[in-house]
Amino acid sequence: MRIIARKFKRGGKTSGRAEFGKVKVERLAGILPPAKVITGIATVSENNERLSLVLLNKSIDKPITITLNIDEIFSFEKAEMLSGDSALATSERDDGDGKFWLKNIEPDSESLQKGFRFTLPEHSLTAIMFSRH
């Protein structure tokens, strides 16, 4: 088990001790399904003119390529991605854990007949917008 803690307020390195109450580890019968690495939410504007997706790649060590099968009434408008050098990156300063950045991205290939392909970097948040044409 690996625990990553992140401090959101300014300040120096964090030190100290984490205490957990009663922790019980049990072996579960059977085979567990793989954990979802991509989590997302979708919304359509009130006038149904824009479809927006926000996707979170929770993998901390590898990019994930996805294909979005979007209804033909929508066309790609823009996508912006927030990512960083590490899961501990901040916007305030590079103190060894790296910084994060926001950048525009394009689909890997718009020639796909069945959707748009995007590569989501590790530990990234991507917003993708489609508009009705």
PyRosetta script that sets phi, psi and omega in degrees:
from pyrosetta import init, pose_from_sequence

init()
pose = pose_from_sequence("MRIIARKFKRGGKTSGRAEFGKVKVERLAGILPPAKVITGIATVSENNERLSLVLLNKSIDKPITITLNIDEIFSFEKAEMLSGDSALATSERDDGDGKFWLKNIEPDSESLQKGFRFTLPEHSLTAIMFSRH")
pose.set_psi(1, 136.6)
pose.set_omega(1, 178.5)
pose.set_phi(2, -124.1)
pose.set_psi(2, 133.3)
pose.set_omega(2, -179.9)
pose.set_phi(3, -118.3)
pose.set_psi(3, 127.1)
pose.set_omega(3, 176.1)
pose.set_phi(4, -114.1)
pose.set_psi(4, 125.9)
pose.set_omega(4, 177.1)
pose.set_phi(5, -110.1)
pose.set_psi(5, 142.5)
pose.set_omega(5, 179.7)
pose.set_phi(6, -130.0)
pose.set_psi(6, 133.4)
pose.set_omega(6, 179.4)
pose.set_phi(7, -95.4)
pose.set_psi(7, 129.2)
pose.set_omega(7, -176.9)
pose.set_phi(8, -95.5)
pose.set_psi(8, -17.7)
pose.set_omega(8, 178.2)
pose.set_phi(9, -90.2)
pose.set_psi(9, 159.1)
pose.set_omega(9, 177.0)
pose.set_phi(10, -67.3)
pose.set_psi(10, 158.6)
pose.set_omega(10, 178.7)
pose.set_phi(11, 146.9)
pose.set_psi(11, 179.6)
pose.set_omega(11, -177.9)
pose.set_phi(12, -82.7)
pose.set_psi(12, -162.1)
pose.set_omega(12, -179.8)
pose.set_phi(13, -63.0)
pose.set_psi(13, 147.5)
pose.set_omega(13, 178.2)
pose.set_phi(14, -90.7)
pose.set_psi(14, 136.4)
pose.set_omega(14, 174.6)
pose.set_phi(15, -140.9)
pose.set_psi(15, 165.0)
pose.set_omega(15, 179.5)
pose.set_phi(16, 137.2)
pose.set_psi(16, -154.6)
pose.set_omega(16, -173.6)
pose.set_phi(17, -136.6)
pose.set_psi(17, 138.5)
pose.set_omega(17, 175.0)
pose.set_phi(18, -105.4)
pose.set_psi(18, 132.4)
pose.set_omega(18, 179.4)
pose.set_phi(19, -116.4)
pose.set_psi(19, 136.3)
pose.set_omega(19, 177.5)
pose.set_phi(20, -117.4)
pose.set_psi(20, 138.6)
pose.set_omega(20, 178.7)
pose.set_phi(21, -64.6)
pose.set_psi(21, -145.7)
pose.set_omega(21, -179.9)
pose.set_phi(22, -67.9)
pose.set_psi(22, 115.6)
pose.set_omega(22, 179.1)
pose.set_phi(23, -112.2)
pose.set_psi(23, 128.2)
pose.set_omega(23, -180.0)
pose.set_phi(24, -124.7)
pose.set_psi(24, 124.5)
pose.set_omega(24, 178.4)
pose.set_phi(25, -105.1)
pose.set_psi(25, 124.1)
pose.set_omega(25, -178.5)
pose.set_phi(26, -123.2)
pose.set_psi(26, 147.8)
pose.set_omega(26, 173.6)
pose.set_phi(27, -85.8)
pose.set_psi(27, 127.2)
pose.set_omega(27, 179.2)
pose.set_phi(28, -92.7)
pose.set_psi(28, 141.2)
pose.set_omega(28, 178.4)
pose.set_phi(29, -71.9)
pose.set_psi(29, 146.3)
pose.set_omega(29, 177.2)
pose.set_phi(30, 84.1)
pose.set_psi(30, -167.6)
pose.set_omega(30, -178.1)
pose.set_phi(31, -113.4)
pose.set_psi(31, 127.5)
pose.set_omega(31, 179.0)
pose.set_phi(32, -79.1)
pose.set_psi(32, 144.3)
pose.set_omega(32, 174.9)
pose.set_phi(33, -68.7)
pose.set_psi(33, 157.0)
pose.set_omega(33, 179.4)
pose.set_phi(34, -64.7)
pose.set_psi(34, 148.1)
pose.set_omega(34, 178.3)
pose.set_phi(35, -69.9)
pose.set_psi(35, 145.5)
pose.set_omega(35, 177.8)
pose.set_phi(36, -72.4)
pose.set_psi(36, 127.8)
pose.set_omega(36, -179.1)
pose.set_phi(37, -94.0)
pose.set_psi(37, -33.2)
pose.set_omega(37, 178.9)
pose.set_phi(38, -104.3)
pose.set_psi(38, 125.6)
pose.set_omega(38, 174.8)
pose.set_phi(39, -118.6)
pose.set_psi(39, 140.4)
pose.set_omega(39, -178.0)
pose.set_phi(40, -148.8)
pose.set_psi(40, 165.7)
pose.set_omega(40, 174.8)
pose.set_phi(41, -139.3)
pose.set_psi(41, 143.7)
pose.set_omega(41, 180.0)
pose.set_phi(42, -126.3)
pose.set_psi(42, 148.3)
pose.set_omega(42, 176.9)
pose.set_phi(43, -145.6)
pose.set_psi(43, 148.7)
pose.set_omega(43, 175.9)
pose.set_phi(44, -115.1)
pose.set_psi(44, 138.2)
pose.set_omega(44, -179.0)
pose.set_phi(45, -62.1)
pose.set_psi(45, 160.9)
pose.set_omega(45, -177.2)
pose.set_phi(46, -57.3)
pose.set_psi(46, -35.5)
pose.set_omega(46, 179.7)
pose.set_phi(47, -92.1)
pose.set_psi(47, 9.5)
pose.set_omega(47, 178.7)
pose.set_phi(48, 61.8)
pose.set_psi(48, 24.8)
pose.set_omega(48, -178.4)
pose.set_phi(49, -95.3)
pose.set_psi(49, -18.4)
pose.set_omega(49, -176.8)
pose.set_phi(50, -135.9)
pose.set_psi(50, 135.3)
pose.set_omega(50, 173.8)
pose.set_phi(51, -111.0)
pose.set_psi(51, 126.6)
pose.set_omega(51, -179.1)
pose.set_phi(52, -123.1)
pose.set_psi(52, 137.0)
pose.set_omega(52, 177.4)
pose.set_phi(53, -123.0)
pose.set_psi(53, 140.8)
pose.set_omega(53, 171.3)
pose.set_phi(54, -123.1)
pose.set_psi(54, 121.3)
pose.set_omega(54, -175.3)
pose.set_phi(55, -121.0)
pose.set_psi(55, 134.4)
pose.set_omega(55, 179.5)
pose.set_phi(56, -115.6)
pose.set_psi(56, 118.7)
pose.set_omega(56, 173.9)
pose.set_phi(57, -90.4)
pose.set_psi(57, 107.7)
pose.set_omega(57, -176.1)
pose.set_phi(58, -85.5)
pose.set_psi(58, -4.0)
pose.set_omega(58, 176.9)
pose.set_phi(59, -67.4)
pose.set_psi(59, 133.2)
pose.set_omega(59, 179.6)
pose.set_phi(60, -97.0)
pose.set_psi(60, 0.2)
pose.set_omega(60, -176.9)
pose.set_phi(61, -136.1)
pose.set_psi(61, 3.1)
pose.set_omega(61, 177.6)
pose.set_phi(62, -154.4)
pose.set_psi(62, 143.7)
pose.set_omega(62, 174.8)
pose.set_phi(63, -72.7)
pose.set_psi(63, 155.1)
pose.set_omega(63, 179.8)
pose.set_phi(64, -125.2)
pose.set_psi(64, 131.1)
pose.set_omega(64, 176.4)
pose.set_phi(65, -96.8)
pose.set_psi(65, 130.3)
pose.set_omega(65, -179.5)
pose.set_phi(66, -122.8)
pose.set_psi(66, 156.4)
pose.set_omega(66, 172.1)
pose.set_phi(67, -122.3)
pose.set_psi(67, 125.7)
pose.set_omega(67, 178.4)
pose.set_phi(68, -100.9)
pose.set_psi(68, 122.0)
pose.set_omega(68, 176.0)
pose.set_phi(69, -95.7)
pose.set_psi(69, 96.8)
pose.set_omega(69, -174.3)
pose.set_phi(70, -103.4)
pose.set_psi(70, 139.1)
pose.set_omega(70, 177.9)
pose.set_phi(71, -51.8)
pose.set_psi(71, 142.0)
pose.set_omega(71, -176.1)
pose.set_phi(72, -62.7)
pose.set_psi(72, -15.5)
pose.set_omega(72, 179.4)
pose.set_phi(73, -74.6)
pose.set_psi(73, -11.6)
pose.set_omega(73, 178.7)
pose.set_phi(74, -108.6)
pose.set_psi(74, 143.2)
pose.set_omega(74, 174.2)
pose.set_phi(75, -122.3)
pose.set_psi(75, 154.2)
pose.set_omega(75, -179.0)
pose.set_phi(76, -62.2)
pose.set_psi(76, 132.7)
pose.set_omega(76, 177.3)
pose.set_phi(77, -108.5)
pose.set_psi(77, -60.7)
pose.set_omega(77, 177.7)
pose.set_phi(78, -164.5)
pose.set_psi(78, 163.4)
pose.set_omega(78, 176.5)
pose.set_phi(79, -143.9)
pose.set_psi(79, 139.1)
pose.set_omega(79, 177.0)
pose.set_phi(80, -128.2)
pose.set_psi(80, 140.9)
pose.set_omega(80, -175.5)
pose.set_phi(81, -126.5)
pose.set_psi(81, 135.3)
pose.set_omega(81, 174.9)
pose.set_phi(82, -109.7)
pose.set_psi(82, 123.2)
pose.set_omega(82, -178.8)
pose.set_phi(83, -150.5)
pose.set_psi(83, -178.6)
pose.set_omega(83, -179.7)
pose.set_phi(84, -161.5)
pose.set_psi(84, -178.2)
pose.set_omega(84, -178.2)
pose.set_phi(85, -69.8)
pose.set_psi(85, -27.2)
pose.set_omega(85, -179.4)
pose.set_phi(86, -156.6)
pose.set_psi(86, 171.5)
pose.set_omega(86, 177.0)
pose.set_phi(87, -66.2)
pose.set_psi(87, -15.1)
pose.set_omega(87, -179.8)
pose.set_phi(88, -100.2)
pose.set_psi(88, 6.7)
pose.set_omega(88, -177.0)
pose.set_phi(89, -63.1)
pose.set_psi(89, 149.1)
pose.set_omega(89, 178.1)
pose.set_phi(90, -130.1)
pose.set_psi(90, 168.1)
pose.set_omega(90, 176.7)
pose.set_phi(91, -91.7)
pose.set_psi(91, -8.8)
pose.set_omega(91, -170.8)
pose.set_phi(92, -83.4)
pose.set_psi(92, -44.5)
pose.set_omega(92, -179.9)
pose.set_phi(93, -166.7)
pose.set_psi(93, 159.6)
pose.set_omega(93, 177.1)
pose.set_phi(94, -96.7)
pose.set_psi(94, 101.0)
pose.set_omega(94, -179.5)
pose.set_phi(95, -109.6)
pose.set_psi(95, 32.1)
pose.set_omega(95, 179.3)
pose.set_phi(96, 105.9)
pose.set_psi(96, -24.0)
pose.set_omega(96, 178.3)
pose.set_phi(97, -91.7)
pose.set_psi(97, -6.9)
pose.set_omega(97, 177.1)
pose.set_phi(98, 94.1)
pose.set_psi(98, 175.3)
pose.set_omega(98, 178.2)
pose.set_phi(99, -118.9)
pose.set_psi(99, 161.4)
pose.set_omega(99, 173.6)
pose.set_phi(100, -111.7)
pose.set_psi(100, 164.1)
pose.set_omega(100, -174.8)
pose.set_phi(101, -143.0)
pose.set_psi(101, 160.9)
pose.set_omega(101, 175.5)
pose.set_phi(102, -116.8)
pose.set_psi(102, 130.9)
pose.set_omega(102, 178.1)
pose.set_phi(103, -146.6)
pose.set_psi(103, 154.1)
pose.set_omega(103, 175.4)
pose.set_phi(104, -77.9)
pose.set_psi(104, 143.4)
pose.set_omega(104, 176.7)
pose.set_phi(105, -131.8)
pose.set_psi(105, 160.3)
pose.set_omega(105, 179.0)
pose.set_phi(106, -121.0)
pose.set_psi(106, 156.5)
pose.set_omega(106, 174.3)
pose.set_phi(107, -58.4)
pose.set_psi(107, 148.9)
pose.set_omega(107, 178.4)
pose.set_phi(108, -60.6)
pose.set_psi(108, -36.0)
pose.set_omega(108, -179.6)
pose.set_phi(109, -155.2)
pose.set_psi(109, 121.9)
pose.set_omega(109, 177.4)
pose.set_phi(110, -88.0)
pose.set_psi(110, -0.1)
pose.set_omega(110, -178.7)
pose.set_phi(111, -86.0)
pose.set_psi(111, -0.2)
pose.set_omega(111, 179.7)
pose.set_phi(112, -65.6)
pose.set_psi(112, 132.9)
pose.set_omega(112, 179.7)
pose.set_phi(113, -76.8)
pose.set_psi(113, -26.7)
pose.set_omega(113, -173.6)
pose.set_phi(114, -112.7)
pose.set_psi(114, 21.1)
pose.set_omega(114, 176.4)
pose.set_phi(115, 148.8)
pose.set_psi(115, -172.3)
pose.set_omega(115, -179.4)
pose.set_phi(116, -113.1)
pose.set_psi(116, 135.8)
pose.set_omega(116, -179.0)
pose.set_phi(117, -107.3)
pose.set_psi(117, 130.3)
pose.set_omega(117, 177.9)
pose.set_phi(118, -129.2)
pose.set_psi(118, 145.3)
pose.set_omega(118, 171.3)
pose.set_phi(119, -106.2)
pose.set_psi(119, 118.4)
pose.set_omega(119, -178.8)
pose.set_phi(120, -98.0)
pose.set_psi(120, 116.2)
pose.set_omega(120, -179.7)
pose.set_phi(121, -61.2)
pose.set_psi(121, 161.0)
pose.set_omega(121, 177.3)
pose.set_phi(122, -58.2)
pose.set_psi(122, 149.6)
pose.set_omega(122, -178.4)
pose.set_phi(123, 39.1)
pose.set_psi(123, 58.5)
pose.set_omega(123, -179.3)
pose.set_phi(124, -126.0)
pose.set_psi(124, 157.9)
pose.set_omega(124, 175.7)
pose.set_phi(125, -121.9)
pose.set_psi(125, 124.9)
pose.set_omega(125, -175.3)
pose.set_phi(126, -126.2)
pose.set_psi(126, 130.2)
pose.set_omega(126, 174.0)
pose.set_phi(127, -107.5)
pose.set_psi(127, 127.7)
pose.set_omega(127, -178.3)
pose.set_phi(128, -124.9)
pose.set_psi(128, 130.7)
pose.set_omega(128, -179.0)
pose.set_phi(129, -118.1)
pose.set_psi(129, 136.8)
pose.set_omega(129, 175.2)
pose.set_phi(130, -122.5)
pose.set_psi(130, 145.4)
pose.set_omega(130, 177.9)
pose.set_phi(131, -122.8)
pose.set_psi(131, 150.6)
pose.set_omega(131, 178.5)
pose.set_phi(132, -71.7)
pose.set_psi(132, 135.5)
pose.set_omega(132, 179.8)
pose.set_phi(133, -109.3)
pose.dump_pdb("model.pdb")
